[in-house]
Amino acid sequence: QLQASGGGLVQAGGSLRLSCAASGRAFSSYHMAWFRQAPGKEREFVATINWSGGSTYYADAVKGRFTISRDNAKNTVNLQMNSLKPEDTAAYYCAAARSWGGSRPSSYDYWGQGTQVTVSS
């Protein structure tokens, strides 16, 4: 089970840190990712991190502004979001995959509930 938190309302240029807590002892064997979905749009890849934390991959839209990290001892994955823009407004979802899923939502086995991020201009 995945539980996302940390969303909220922030002004453009501000920062937020999302967290996703996972239950179960197999967390460290899963690759993790964040996706987002704005109203009326398809779910969009944001960032992913491999099981060890040694490899990360970002969507071009967030590269240089967002940082994904994980703490396997605490069963958490985080998304630090800086220099937020109004176009970052969306519900953010964390996801877990047994095999490297990359940017494809269909590759992920488990999903958390969304946490809403709203960026005002």
Biopython code that builds the backbone (N, CA, C, O; Angstrom):
import numpy as np
from Bio.PDB.StructureBuilder import StructureBuilder

atoms = [
    (1, "GLN", "N", (0.852, -1.190, 0.000)),
    (1, "GLN", "CA", (0.000, 0.000, 0.000)),
    (1, "GLN", "C", (0.885, 1.237, 0.000)),
    (1, "GLN", "O", (1.892, 1.303, 0.705)),
    (2, "LEU", "N", (0.485, 2.220, -0.811)),
    (2, "LEU", "CA", (1.245, 3.458, -0.928)),
    (2, "LEU", "C", (0.373, 4.619, -0.467)),
    (2, "LEU", "O", (-0.798, 4.714, -0.834)),
    (3, "GLN", "N", (0.955, 5.498, 0.340)),
    (3, "GLN", "CA", (0.226, 6.635, 0.889)),
    (3, "GLN", "C", (1.010, 7.904, 0.599)),
    (3, "GLN", "O", (2.085, 8.122, 1.157)),
    (4, "ALA", "N", (0.465, 8.738, -0.278)),
    (4, "ALA", "CA", (1.131, 9.986, -0.647)),
    (4, "ALA", "C", (0.639, 11.131, 0.225)),
    (4, "ALA", "O", (-0.519, 11.155, 0.644)),
    (5, "SER", "N", (1.527, 12.073, 0.493)),
    (5, "SER", "CA", (1.177, 13.239, 1.298)),
    (5, "SER", "C", (2.083, 14.400, 0.918)),
    (5, "SER", "O", (3.048, 14.239, 0.172)),
    (6, "GLY", "N", (1.752, 15.573, 1.446)),
    (6, "GLY", "CA", (2.605, 16.736, 1.253)),
    (6, "GLY", "C", (2.112, 17.757, 0.257)),
    (6, "GLY", "O", (2.738, 18.803, 0.087)),
    (7, "GLY", "N", (1.004, 17.478, -0.408)),
    (7, "GLY", "CA", (0.470, 18.436, -1.358)),
    (7, "GLY", "C", (-0.084, 19.667, -0.660)),
    (7, "GLY", "O", (-0.231, 19.694, 0.562)),
    (8, "GLY", "N", (-0.389, 20.686, -1.457)),
    (8, "GLY", "CA", (-0.945, 21.907, -0.901)),
    (8, "GLY", "C", (-0.992, 23.009, -1.924)),
    (8, "GLY", "O", (-0.795, 22.792, -3.119)),
    (9, "LEU", "N", (-1.259, 24.200, -1.424)),
    (9, "LEU", "CA", (-1.333, 25.390, -2.267)),
    (9, "LEU", "C", (-0.065, 26.212, -2.066)),
    (9, "LEU", "O", (0.326, 26.494, -0.933)),
    (10, "VAL", "N", (0.571, 26.593, -3.160)),
    (10, "VAL", "CA", (1.820, 27.354, -3.080)),
    (10, "VAL", "C", (1.845, 28.375, -4.216)),
    (10, "VAL", "O", (1.253, 28.157, -5.273)),
    (11, "GLN", "N", (2.525, 29.467, -3.989)),
    (11, "GLN", "CA", (2.668, 30.473, -5.042)),
    (11, "GLN", "C", (3.734, 30.055, -6.045)),
    (11, "GLN", "O", (4.648, 29.297, -5.720)),
    (12, "ALA", "N", (3.608, 30.548, -7.244)),
    (12, "ALA", "CA", (4.611, 30.275, -8.264)),
    (12, "ALA", "C", (5.993, 30.685, -7.750)),
    (12, "ALA", "O", (6.164, 31.740, -7.138)),
    (13, "GLY", "N", (6.959, 29.827, -8.015)),
    (13, "GLY", "CA", (8.310, 30.050, -7.527)),
    (13, "GLY", "C", (8.592, 29.388, -6.194)),
    (13, "GLY", "O", (9.741, 29.327, -5.756)),
    (14, "GLY", "N", (7.559, 28.899, -5.554)),
    (14, "GLY", "CA", (7.723, 28.266, -4.255)),
    (14, "GLY", "C", (8.114, 26.808, -4.353)),
    (14, "GLY", "O", (8.387, 26.290, -5.436)),
    (15, "SER", "N", (8.136, 26.151, -3.197)),
    (15, "SER", "CA", (8.570, 24.753, -3.118)),
    (15, "SER", "C", (7.583, 23.926, -2.309)),
    (15, "SER", "O", (6.882, 24.434, -1.434)),
    (16, "LEU", "N", (7.549, 22.644, -2.628)),
    (16, "LEU", "CA", (6.806, 21.652, -1.849)),
    (16, "LEU", "C", (7.597, 20.360, -1.854)),
    (16, "LEU", "O", (8.368, 20.093, -2.776)),
    (17, "ARG", "N", (7.400, 19.565, -0.821)),
    (17, "ARG", "CA", (8.037, 18.254, -0.751)),
    (17, "ARG", "C", (6.947, 17.210, -0.555)),
    (17, "ARG", "O", (6.246, 17.212, 0.456)),
    (18, "LEU", "N", (6.814, 16.330, -1.521)),
    (18, "LEU", "CA", (5.859, 15.241, -1.433)),
    (18, "LEU", "C", (6.547, 14.005, -0.862)),
    (18, "LEU", "O", (7.730, 13.762, -1.104)),
    (19, "SER", "N", (5.790, 13.243, -0.111)),
    (19, "SER", "CA", (6.300, 11.986, 0.424)),
    (19, "SER", "C", (5.323, 10.867, 0.108)),
    (19, "SER", "O", (4.114, 11.080, 0.012)),
    (20, "CYS", "N", (5.863, 9.692, -0.049)),
    (20, "CYS", "CA", (5.051, 8.495, -0.285)),
    (20, "CYS", "C", (5.560, 7.413, 0.647)),
    (20, "CYS", "O", (6.711, 6.985, 0.555)),
    (21, "ALA", "N", (4.691, 6.977, 1.546)),
    (21, "ALA", "CA", (5.049, 5.937, 2.502)),
    (21, "ALA", "C", (4.505, 4.609, 2.018)),
    (21, "ALA", "O", (3.341, 4.507, 1.631)),
    (22, "ALA", "N", (5.351, 3.591, 2.041)),
    (22, "ALA", "CA", (4.959, 2.263, 1.577)),
    (22, "ALA", "C", (4.919, 1.292, 2.729)),
    (22, "ALA", "O", (5.764, 1.324, 3.624)),
    (23, "SER", "N", (3.936, 0.436, 2.695)),
    (23, "SER", "CA", (3.859, -0.626, 3.692)),
    (23, "SER", "C", (4.403, -1.903, 3.070)),
    (23, "SER", "O", (4.350, -2.071, 1.852)),
    (24, "GLY", "N", (4.919, -2.795, 3.886)),
    (24, "GLY", "CA", (5.454, -4.048, 3.385)),
    (24, "GLY", "C", (6.970, -4.073, 3.399)),
    (24, "GLY", "O", (7.613, -3.027, 3.327)),
    (25, "ARG", "N", (7.538, -5.255, 3.491)),
    (25, "ARG", "CA", (8.979, -5.408, 3.639)),
    (25, "ARG", "C", (9.721, -5.441, 2.316)),
    (25, "ARG", "O", (10.952, -5.459, 2.294)),
    (26, "ALA", "N", (8.973, -5.449, 1.196)),
    (26, "ALA", "CA", (9.625, -5.579, -0.109)),
    (26, "ALA", "C", (9.886, -4.238, -0.774)),
    (26, "ALA", "O", (10.260, -4.188, -1.945)),
    (27, "PHE", "N", (9.690, -3.137, -0.027)),
    (27, "PHE", "CA", (9.797, -1.809, -0.640)),
    (27, "PHE", "C", (11.123, -1.628, -1.358)),
    (27, "PHE", "O", (11.159, -1.096, -2.467)),
    (28, "SER", "N", (12.210, -2.064, -0.738)),
    (28, "SER", "CA", (13.538, -1.803, -1.303)),
    (28, "SER", "C", (13.783, -2.547, -2.606)),
    (28, "SER", "O", (14.781, -2.287, -3.278)),
    (29, "SER", "N", (12.909, -3.452, -2.976)),
    (29, "SER", "CA", (13.086, -4.183, -4.231)),
    (29, "SER", "C", (12.287, -3.566, -5.378)),
    (29, "SER", "O", (12.374, -4.026, -6.516)),
    (30, "TYR", "N", (11.514, -2.531, -5.079)),
    (30, "TYR", "CA", (10.672, -1.908, -6.085)),
    (30, "TYR", "C", (11.299, -0.621, -6.620)),
    (30, "TYR", "O", (11.914, 0.147, -5.880)),
    (31, "HIS", "N", (11.128, -0.412, -7.899)),
    (31, "HIS", "CA", (11.417, 0.881, -8.500)),
    (31, "HIS", "C", (10.201, 1.778, -8.247)),
    (31, "HIS", "O", (9.059, 1.322, -8.308)),
    (32, "MET", "N", (10.458, 3.037, -7.967)),
    (32, "MET", "CA", (9.382, 3.943, -7.582)),
    (32, "MET", "C", (9.301, 5.121, -8.542)),
    (32, "MET", "O", (10.286, 5.483, -9.186)),
    (33, "ALA", "N", (8.120, 5.712, -8.629)),
    (33, "ALA", "CA", (7.942, 6.837, -9.547)),
    (33, "ALA", "C", (6.857, 7.770, -9.036)),
    (33, "ALA", "O", (6.034, 7.406, -8.197)),
    (34, "TRP", "N", (6.883, 8.973, -9.564)),
    (34, "TRP", "CA", (5.807, 9.937, -9.374)),
    (34, "TRP", "C", (5.217, 10.268, -10.735)),
    (34, "TRP", "O", (5.935, 10.478, -11.712)),
    (35, "PHE", "N", (3.891, 10.310, -10.774)),
    (35, "PHE", "CA", (3.149, 10.757, -11.935)),
    (35, "PHE", "C", (2.231, 11.892, -11.488)),
    (35, "PHE", "O", (2.052, 12.111, -10.290)),
    (36, "ARG", "N", (1.660, 12.601, -12.431)),
    (36, "ARG", "CA", (0.698, 13.641, -12.099)),
    (36, "ARG", "C", (-0.414, 13.665, -13.137)),
    (36, "ARG", "O", (-0.240, 13.240, -14.279)),
    (37, "GLN", "N", (-1.550, 14.172, -12.709)),
    (37, "GLN", "CA", (-2.691, 14.253, -13.607)),
    (37, "GLN", "C", (-3.469, 15.526, -13.312)),
    (37, "GLN", "O", (-3.963, 15.732, -12.203)),
    (38, "ALA", "N", (-3.565, 16.365, -14.318)),
    (38, "ALA", "CA", (-4.353, 17.586, -14.222)),
    (38, "ALA", "C", (-5.759, 17.299, -14.742)),
    (38, "ALA", "O", (-5.945, 16.370, -15.528)),
    (39, "PRO", "N", (-6.743, 18.075, -14.320)),
    (39, "PRO", "CA", (-8.117, 17.850, -14.784)),
    (39, "PRO", "C", (-8.212, 17.867, -16.302)),
    (39, "PRO", "O", (-7.713, 18.782, -16.956)),
    (40, "GLY", "N", (-8.853, 16.851, -16.853)),
    (40, "GLY", "CA", (-9.057, 16.778, -18.287)),
    (40, "GLY", "C", (-7.851, 16.312, -19.079)),
    (40, "GLY", "O", (-7.885, 16.284, -20.309)),
    (41, "LYS", "N", (-6.779, 15.945, -18.376)),
    (41, "LYS", "CA", (-5.566, 15.497, -19.063)),
    (41, "LYS", "C", (-5.209, 14.087, -18.657)),
    (41, "LYS", "O", (-5.684, 13.579, -17.640)),
    (42, "GLU", "N", (-4.366, 13.457, -19.462)),
    (42, "GLU", "CA", (-3.911, 12.103, -19.148)),
    (42, "GLU", "C", (-2.856, 12.144, -18.041)),
    (42, "GLU", "O", (-2.225, 13.171, -17.788)),
    (43, "ARG", "N", (-2.690, 11.005, -17.402)),
    (43, "ARG", "CA", (-1.656, 10.902, -16.377)),
    (43, "ARG", "C", (-0.284, 11.069, -17.033)),
    (43, "ARG", "O", (-0.015, 10.511, -18.096)),
    (44, "GLU", "N", (0.558, 11.834, -16.389)),
    (44, "GLU", "CA", (1.834, 12.244, -16.971)),
    (44, "GLU", "C", (2.975, 11.833, -16.062)),
    (44, "GLU", "O", (2.916, 12.018, -14.847)),
    (45, "PHE", "N", (4.014, 11.272, -16.665)),
    (45, "PHE", "CA", (5.201, 10.874, -15.915)),
    (45, "PHE", "C", (5.937, 12.103, -15.393)),
    (45, "PHE", "O", (6.050, 13.113, -16.086)),
    (46, "VAL", "N", (6.439, 12.004, -14.154)),
    (46, "VAL", "CA", (7.215, 13.092, -13.560)),
    (46, "VAL", "C", (8.665, 12.665, -13.311)),
    (46, "VAL", "O", (9.601, 13.294, -13.806)),
    (47, "ALA", "N", (8.838, 11.590, -12.539)),
    (47, "ALA", "CA", (10.191, 11.155, -12.186)),
    (47, "ALA", "C", (10.150, 9.723, -11.701)),
    (47, "ALA", "O", (9.122, 9.245, -11.219)),
    (48, "THR", "N", (11.284, 9.037, -11.833)),
    (48, "THR", "CA", (11.383, 7.677, -11.327)),
    (48, "THR", "C", (12.764, 7.438, -10.726)),
    (48, "THR", "O", (13.729, 8.112, -11.084)),
    (49, "ILE", "N", (12.850, 6.484, -9.819)),
    (49, "ILE", "CA", (14.092, 6.145, -9.143)),
    (49, "ILE", "C", (14.162, 4.634, -9.016)),
    (49, "ILE", "O", (13.160, 3.973, -8.746)),
    (50, "ASN", "N", (15.368, 4.093, -9.215)),
    (50, "ASN", "CA", (15.461, 2.634, -9.173)),
    (50, "ASN", "C", (15.490, 2.146, -7.725)),
    (50, "ASN", "O", (15.457, 2.949, -6.793)),
    (51, "TRP", "N", (15.550, 0.838, -7.542)),
    (51, "TRP", "CA", (15.391, 0.243, -6.217)),
    (51, "TRP", "C", (16.443, 0.724, -5.225)),
    (51, "TRP", "O", (16.153, 0.862, -4.036)),
    (52, "SER", "N", (17.646, 0.977, -5.692)),
    (52, "SER", "CA", (18.727, 1.363, -4.784)),
    (52, "SER", "C", (18.841, 2.869, -4.601)),
    (52, "SER", "O", (19.525, 3.336, -3.690)),
    (53, "GLY", "N", (18.177, 3.627, -5.459)),
    (53, "GLY", "CA", (18.341, 5.074, -5.431)),
    (53, "GLY", "C", (19.498, 5.561, -6.274)),
    (53, "GLY", "O", (19.778, 6.759, -6.315)),
    (54, "GLY", "N", (20.171, 4.649, -6.945)),
    (54, "GLY", "CA", (21.348, 5.009, -7.708)),
    (54, "GLY", "C", (21.067, 5.515, -9.105)),
    (54, "GLY", "O", (21.968, 6.016, -9.778)),
    (55, "SER", "N", (19.841, 5.393, -9.544)),
    (55, "SER", "CA", (19.490, 5.833, -10.893)),
    (55, "SER", "C", (18.160, 6.573, -10.856)),
    (55, "SER", "O", (17.188, 6.095, -10.270)),
    (56, "THR", "N", (18.125, 7.723, -11.475)),
    (56, "THR", "CA", (16.910, 8.522, -11.544)),
    (56, "THR", "C", (16.679, 8.994, -12.973)),
    (56, "THR", "O", (17.599, 9.044, -13.790)),
    (57, "TYR", "N", (15.426, 9.338, -13.249)),
    (57, "TYR", "CA", (15.065, 9.789, -14.589)),
    (57, "TYR", "C", (13.902, 10.749, -14.438)),
    (57, "TYR", "O", (12.965, 10.498, -13.681)),
    (58, "TYR", "N", (13.974, 11.871, -15.181)),
    (58, "TYR", "CA", (12.979, 12.917, -15.032)),
    (58, "TYR", "C", (12.338, 13.279, -16.363)),
    (58, "TYR", "O", (12.955, 13.164, -17.422)),
    (59, "ALA", "N", (11.101, 13.715, -16.287)),
    (59, "ALA", "CA", (10.461, 14.319, -17.452)),
    (59, "ALA", "C", (11.141, 15.645, -17.748)),
    (59, "ALA", "O", (11.597, 16.337, -16.838)),
    (60, "ASP", "N", (11.206, 15.990, -19.010)),
    (60, "ASP", "CA", (11.858, 17.246, -19.392)),
    (60, "ASP", "C", (11.217, 18.447, -18.700)),
    (60, "ASP", "O", (11.897, 19.419, -18.373)),
    (61, "ALA", "N", (9.910, 18.373, -18.481)),
    (61, "ALA", "CA", (9.185, 19.513, -17.919)),
    (61, "ALA", "C", (9.602, 19.841, -16.489)),
    (61, "ALA", "O", (9.378, 20.958, -16.020)),
    (62, "VAL", "N", (10.209, 18.874, -15.787)),
    (62, "VAL", "CA", (10.557, 19.097, -14.384)),
    (62, "VAL", "C", (12.050, 18.994, -14.123)),
    (62, "VAL", "O", (12.510, 19.258, -13.011)),
    (63, "LYS", "N", (12.802, 18.616, -15.134)),
    (63, "LYS", "CA", (14.243, 18.428, -14.962)),
    (63, "LYS", "C", (14.904, 19.712, -14.481)),
    (63, "LYS", "O", (14.675, 20.789, -15.031)),
    (64, "GLY", "N", (15.724, 19.582, -13.448)),
    (64, "GLY", "CA", (16.395, 20.746, -12.888)),
    (64, "GLY", "C", (15.607, 21.449, -11.807)),
    (64, "GLY", "O", (16.155, 22.288, -11.093)),
    (65, "ARG", "N", (14.324, 21.123, -11.669)),
    (65, "ARG", "CA", (13.480, 21.744, -10.636)),
    (65, "ARG", "C", (13.038, 20.738, -9.583)),
    (65, "ARG", "O", (12.904, 21.082, -8.409)),
    (66, "PHE", "N", (12.814, 19.501, -9.997)),
    (66, "PHE", "CA", (12.325, 18.456, -9.086)),
    (66, "PHE", "C", (13.448, 17.456, -8.820)),
    (66, "PHE", "O", (14.298, 17.208, -9.675)),
    (67, "THR", "N", (13.432, 16.888, -7.615)),
    (67, "THR", "CA", (14.391, 15.850, -7.249)),
    (67, "THR", "C", (13.667, 14.711, -6.557)),
    (67, "THR", "O", (12.970, 14.914, -5.562)),
    (68, "ILE", "N", (13.838, 13.510, -7.092)),
    (68, "ILE", "CA", (13.253, 12.316, -6.474)),
    (68, "ILE", "C", (14.328, 11.633, -5.638)),
    (68, "ILE", "O", (15.492, 11.577, -6.034)),
    (69, "SER", "N", (13.932, 11.118, -4.484)),
    (69, "SER", "CA", (14.863, 10.413, -3.604)),
    (69, "SER", "C", (14.085, 9.341, -2.847)),
    (69, "SER", "O", (12.854, 9.335, -2.845)),
    (70, "ARG", "N", (14.814, 8.443, -2.210)),
    (70, "ARG", "CA", (14.153, 7.393, -1.441)),
    (70, "ARG", "C", (14.986, 7.056, -0.222)),
    (70, "ARG", "O", (16.200, 7.258, -0.195)),
    (71, "ASP", "N", (14.306, 6.540, 0.783)),
    (71, "ASP", "CA", (14.949, 6.066, 2.000)),
    (71, "ASP", "C", (14.406, 4.672, 2.250)),
    (71, "ASP", "O", (13.300, 4.516, 2.767)),
    (72, "ASN", "N", (15.171, 3.670, 1.888)),
    (72, "ASN", "CA", (14.682, 2.290, 2.013)),
    (72, "ASN", "C", (14.547, 1.847, 3.463)),
    (72, "ASN", "O", (13.770, 0.940, 3.761)),
    (73, "ALA", "N", (15.276, 2.461, 4.349)),
    (73, "ALA", "CA", (15.149, 2.122, 5.775)),
    (73, "ALA", "C", (13.809, 2.603, 6.332)),
    (73, "ALA", "O", (13.273, 2.022, 7.276)),
    (74, "LYS", "N", (13.277, 3.669, 5.734)),
    (74, "LYS", "CA", (12.005, 4.228, 6.194)),
    (74, "LYS", "C", (10.846, 3.906, 5.263)),
    (74, "LYS", "O", (9.713, 4.322, 5.507)),
    (75, "ASN", "N", (11.127, 3.169, 4.201)),
    (75, "ASN", "CA", (10.083, 2.821, 3.221)),
    (75, "ASN", "C", (9.385, 4.055, 2.650)),
    (75, "ASN", "O", (8.160, 4.096, 2.538)),
    (76, "THR", "N", (10.177, 5.047, 2.298)),
    (76, "THR", "CA", (9.599, 6.274, 1.744)),
    (76, "THR", "C", (10.297, 6.697, 0.461)),
    (76, "THR", "O", (11.480, 6.424, 0.255)),
    (77, "VAL", "N", (9.546, 7.363, -0.386)),
    (77, "VAL", "CA", (10.094, 8.005, -1.568)),
    (77, "VAL", "C", (9.576, 9.442, -1.558)),
    (77, "VAL", "O", (8.409, 9.692, -1.258)),
    (78, "ASN", "N", (10.448, 10.367, -1.887)),
    (78, "ASN", "CA", (10.120, 11.781, -1.804)),
    (78, "ASN", "C", (10.280, 12.474, -3.155)),
    (78, "ASN", "O", (11.027, 12.025, -4.025)),
    (79, "LEU", "N", (9.568, 13.561, -3.297)),
    (79, "LEU", "CA", (9.711, 14.400, -4.477)),
    (79, "LEU", "C", (9.838, 15.847, -4.004)),
    (79, "LEU", "O", (8.861, 16.455, -3.565)),
    (80, "GLN", "N", (11.039, 16.385, -4.100)),
    (80, "GLN", "CA", (11.273, 17.779, -3.761)),
    (80, "GLN", "C", (11.001, 18.616, -5.004)),
    (80, "GLN", "O", (11.626, 18.427, -6.047)),
    (81, "MET", "N", (10.064, 19.536, -4.875)),
    (81, "MET", "CA", (9.658, 20.349, -6.022)),
    (81, "MET", "C", (9.992, 21.811, -5.757)),
    (81, "MET", "O", (9.437, 22.427, -4.847)),
    (82, "ASN", "N", (10.889, 22.357, -6.545)),
    (82, "ASN", "CA", (11.300, 23.748, -6.417)),
    (82, "ASN", "C", (10.895, 24.536, -7.658)),
    (82, "ASN", "O", (10.580, 23.963, -8.701)),
    (83, "SER", "N", (10.909, 25.844, -7.527)),
    (83, "SER", "CA", (10.587, 26.732, -8.651)),
    (83, "SER", "C", (9.277, 26.313, -9.316)),
    (83, "SER", "O", (9.195, 26.193, -10.539)),
    (84, "LEU", "N", (8.280, 26.099, -8.505)),
    (84, "LEU", "CA", (7.006, 25.596, -9.021)),
    (84, "LEU", "C", (6.334, 26.607, -9.940)),
    (84, "LEU", "O", (6.436, 27.819, -9.753)),
    (85, "LYS", "N", (5.647, 26.069, -10.934)),
    (85, "LYS", "CA", (4.950, 26.866, -11.928)),
    (85, "LYS", "C", (3.463, 26.515, -11.912)),
    (85, "LYS", "O", (3.099, 25.418, -11.488)),
    (86, "PRO", "N", (2.606, 27.416, -12.361)),
    (86, "PRO", "CA", (1.173, 27.090, -12.403)),
    (86, "PRO", "C", (0.882, 25.814, -13.195)),
    (86, "PRO", "O", (-0.060, 25.090, -12.874)),
    (87, "GLU", "N", (1.669, 25.539, -14.207)),
    (87, "GLU", "CA", (1.453, 24.329, -15.002)),
    (87, "GLU", "C", (1.831, 23.047, -14.268)),
    (87, "GLU", "O", (1.588, 21.954, -14.780)),
    (88, "ASP", "N", (2.418, 23.160, -13.085)),
    (88, "ASP", "CA", (2.681, 21.985, -12.259)),
    (88, "ASP", "C", (1.451, 21.579, -11.452)),
    (88, "ASP", "O", (1.462, 20.544, -10.785)),
    (89, "THR", "N", (0.402, 22.377, -11.507)),
    (89, "THR", "CA", (-0.818, 22.069, -10.771)),
    (89, "THR", "C", (-1.418, 20.755, -11.261)),
    (89, "THR", "O", (-1.693, 20.592, -12.450)),
    (90, "ALA", "N", (-1.617, 19.819, -10.331)),
    (90, "ALA", "CA", (-2.130, 18.490, -10.671)),
    (90, "ALA", "C", (-2.270, 17.684, -9.390)),
    (90, "ALA", "O", (-1.800, 18.083, -8.325)),
    (91, "ALA", "N", (-2.927, 16.540, -9.522)),
    (91, "ALA", "CA", (-2.873, 15.529, -8.472)),
    (91, "ALA", "C", (-1.637, 14.682, -8.734)),
    (91, "ALA", "O", (-1.430, 14.206, -9.851)),
    (92, "TYR", "N", (-0.824, 14.497, -7.716)),
    (92, "TYR", "CA", (0.427, 13.737, -7.843)),
    (92, "TYR", "C", (0.261, 12.359, -7.219)),
    (92, "TYR", "O", (-0.252, 12.221, -6.108)),
    (93, "TYR", "N", (0.703, 11.344, -7.951)),
    (93, "TYR", "CA", (0.567, 9.956, -7.537)),
    (93, "TYR", "C", (1.936, 9.281, -7.460)),
    (93, "TYR", "O", (2.781, 9.479, -8.333)),
    (94, "CYS", "N", (2.147, 8.488, -6.420)),
    (94, "CYS", "CA", (3.337, 7.654, -6.393)),
    (94, "CYS", "C", (2.964, 6.252, -6.878)),
    (94, "CYS", "O", (1.820, 5.817, -6.749)),
    (95, "ALA", "N", (3.942, 5.567, -7.429)),
    (95, "ALA", "CA", (3.701, 4.249, -8.008)),
    (95, "ALA", "C", (4.929, 3.377, -7.811)),
    (95, "ALA", "O", (6.046, 3.877, -7.677)),
    (96, "ALA", "N", (4.710, 2.060, -7.793)),
    (96, "ALA", "CA", (5.784, 1.093, -7.576)),
    (96, "ALA", "C", (5.767, 0.037, -8.665)),
    (96, "ALA", "O", (4.703, -0.401, -9.105)),
    (97, "ALA", "N", (6.957, -0.371, -9.097)),
    (97, "ALA", "CA", (7.078, -1.381, -10.146)),
    (97, "ALA", "C", (8.131, -2.410, -9.771)),
    (97, "ALA", "O", (9.195, -2.057, -9.263)),
    (98, "ARG", "N", (7.844, -3.673, -10.018)),
    (98, "ARG", "CA", (8.826, -4.732, -9.760)),
    (98, "ARG", "C", (9.952, -4.679, -10.785)),
    (98, "ARG", "O", (11.112, -4.924, -10.456)),
    (99, "SER", "N", (9.608, -4.364, -12.008)),
    (99, "SER", "CA", (10.609, -4.234, -13.061)),
    (99, "SER", "C", (10.716, -2.755, -13.432)),
    (99, "SER", "O", (9.770, -1.994, -13.231)),
    (100, "TRP", "N", (11.835, -2.361, -13.957)),
    (100, "TRP", "CA", (12.044, -0.948, -14.312)),
    (100, "TRP", "C", (10.951, -0.500, -15.272)),
    (100, "TRP", "O", (10.822, -1.014, -16.383)),
    (101, "GLY", "N", (10.174, 0.466, -14.815)),
    (101, "GLY", "CA", (9.018, 0.885, -15.589)),
    (101, "GLY", "C", (9.218, 2.112, -16.436)),
    (101, "GLY", "O", (8.484, 2.337, -17.398)),
    (102, "GLY", "N", (10.208, 2.910, -16.084)),
    (102, "GLY", "CA", (10.429, 4.126, -16.847)),
    (102, "GLY", "C", (9.260, 5.071, -16.748)),
    (102, "GLY", "O", (8.745, 5.324, -15.659)),
    (103, "SER", "N", (8.837, 5.598, -17.889)),
    (103, "SER", "CA", (7.802, 6.627, -17.920)),
    (103, "SER", "C", (6.405, 6.102, -18.253)),
    (103, "SER", "O", (5.475, 6.893, -18.412)),
    (104, "ARG", "N", (6.246, 4.800, -18.360)),
    (104, "ARG", "CA", (4.962, 4.246, -18.779)),
    (104, "ARG", "C", (4.097, 3.880, -17.592)),
    (104, "ARG", "O", (4.484, 3.015, -16.806)),
    (105, "PRO", "N", (2.946, 4.500, -17.429)),
    (105, "PRO", "CA", (2.067, 4.164, -16.300)),
    (105, "PRO", "C", (1.692, 2.682, -16.276)),
    (105, "PRO", "O", (1.538, 2.105, -15.200)),
    (106, "SER", "N", (1.544, 2.069, -17.433)),
    (106, "SER", "CA", (1.119, 0.674, -17.483)),
    (106, "SER", "C", (2.163, -0.280, -16.917)),
    (106, "SER", "O", (1.859, -1.444, -16.653)),
    (107, "SER", "N", (3.386, 0.198, -16.730)),
    (107, "SER", "CA", (4.467, -0.646, -16.201)),
    (107, "SER", "C", (4.448, -0.741, -14.682)),
    (107, "SER", "O", (5.180, -1.547, -14.108)),
    (108, "TYR", "N", (3.642, 0.051, -14.035)),
    (108, "TYR", "CA", (3.648, 0.117, -12.579)),
    (108, "TYR", "C", (2.553, -0.758, -11.983)),
    (108, "TYR", "O", (1.423, -0.804, -12.467)),
    (109, "ASP", "N", (2.935, -1.445, -10.917)),
    (109, "ASP", "CA", (2.068, -2.462, -10.325)),
    (109, "ASP", "C", (1.158, -1.926, -9.227)),
    (109, "ASP", "O", (0.044, -2.414, -9.036)),
    (110, "TYR", "N", (1.636, -0.936, -8.522)),
    (110, "TYR", "CA", (0.872, -0.403, -7.387)),
    (110, "TYR", "C", (0.847, 1.115, -7.457)),
    (110, "TYR", "O", (1.802, 1.759, -7.890)),
    (111, "TRP", "N", (-0.287, 1.668, -7.014)),
    (111, "TRP", "CA", (-0.475, 3.111, -7.039)),
    (111, "TRP", "C", (-1.001, 3.590, -5.696)),
    (111, "TRP", "O", (-1.791, 2.912, -5.040)),
    (112, "GLY", "N", (-0.547, 4.767, -5.304)),
    (112, "GLY", "CA", (-1.118, 5.412, -4.135)),
    (112, "GLY", "C", (-2.259, 6.320, -4.552)),
    (112, "GLY", "O", (-2.510, 6.521, -5.740)),
    (113, "GLN", "N", (-2.940, 6.859, -3.568)),
    (113, "GLN", "CA", (-3.964, 7.855, -3.868)),
    (113, "GLN", "C", (-3.260, 9.167, -4.187)),
    (113, "GLN", "O", (-2.103, 9.337, -3.802)),
    (114, "GLY", "N", (-3.881, 10.061, -4.845)),
    (114, "GLY", "CA", (-3.230, 11.308, -5.231)),
    (114, "GLY", "C", (-3.168, 12.307, -4.091)),
    (114, "GLY", "O", (-3.967, 12.277, -3.155)),
    (115, "THR", "N", (-2.188, 13.195, -4.203)),
    (115, "THR", "CA", (-2.111, 14.348, -3.323)),
    (115, "THR", "C", (-2.100, 15.586, -4.216)),
    (115, "THR", "O", (-1.319, 15.671, -5.163)),
    (116, "GLN", "N", (-2.966, 16.537, -3.907)),
    (116, "GLN", "CA", (-3.177, 17.676, -4.794)),
    (116, "GLN", "C", (-2.124, 18.750, -4.579)),
    (116, "GLN", "O", (-1.840, 19.157, -3.452)),
    (117, "VAL", "N", (-1.552, 19.197, -5.689)),
    (117, "VAL", "CA", (-0.630, 20.326, -5.688)),
    (117, "VAL", "C", (-1.245, 21.425, -6.544)),
    (117, "VAL", "O", (-1.567, 21.209, -7.713)),
    (118, "THR", "N", (-1.403, 22.598, -5.955)),
    (118, "THR", "CA", (-1.955, 23.740, -6.670)),
    (118, "THR", "C", (-0.966, 24.896, -6.596)),
    (118, "THR", "O", (-0.577, 25.323, -5.509)),
    (119, "VAL", "N", (-0.567, 25.395, -7.752)),
    (119, "VAL", "CA", (0.398, 26.494, -7.824)),
    (119, "VAL", "C", (-0.315, 27.717, -8.384)),
    (119, "VAL", "O", (-0.800, 27.704, -9.515)),
    (120, "SER", "N", (-0.372, 28.766, -7.583)),
    (120, "SER", "CA", (-1.048, 29.990, -8.003)),
    (120, "SER", "C", (-0.057, 30.947, -8.663)),
    (120, "SER", "O", (1.122, 30.994, -8.314)),
    (121, "SER", "N", (-0.570, 31.699, -9.616)),
    (121, "SER", "CA", (0.311, 32.635, -10.335)),
    (121, "SER", "C", (0.350, 33.998, -9.652)),
    (121, "SER", "O", (1.040, 34.903, -10.121)),
]
sb = StructureBuilder()
sb.init_structure("model")
sb.init_model(0)
sb.init_chain("A")
sb.init_seg("    ")
for serial, (resi, resn, name, xyz) in enumerate(atoms, 1):
    if name == "N":
        sb.init_residue(resn, " ", resi, " ")
    sb.init_atom(name, np.array(xyz, "f"), 0.0, 1.0, " ", f" {name:<3s}", serial, name[0])
structure = sb.get_structure()
